[in-house]
Amino acid sequence: METGMLWFDDDQTADIEEKVLRAAAHYTRKYDQSPNLCFVHLSAFNGNGKYLVKKAGGVNIRPSRSILPDHFWIGMADREEELR
């Protein structure tokens, strides 16, 4: 994903899926299209994000070392990312 929206959510009472759904709702309102991919910090996967993929609604959630904790890089997957 080359272009996306960076979202911050440090709500300790919400789980990762709820946070991604909030980010997706804002993205949809702002860009008038629904996102399908969100990168999050490894800690969202209990520090072990290798080979894990979660889903919230229609958004695939993937871990990334380059995303800060409580931040969400959300947008539309590139063609190559859809194939993975």
Summary of the structure (lengths in Angstrom):
residues: 84
radius of gyration: 11.7
end to end distance: 12.4
largest distance: 34.3
contacts: 235
relative contact order: 0.30
helix: 30%
strand: 26%
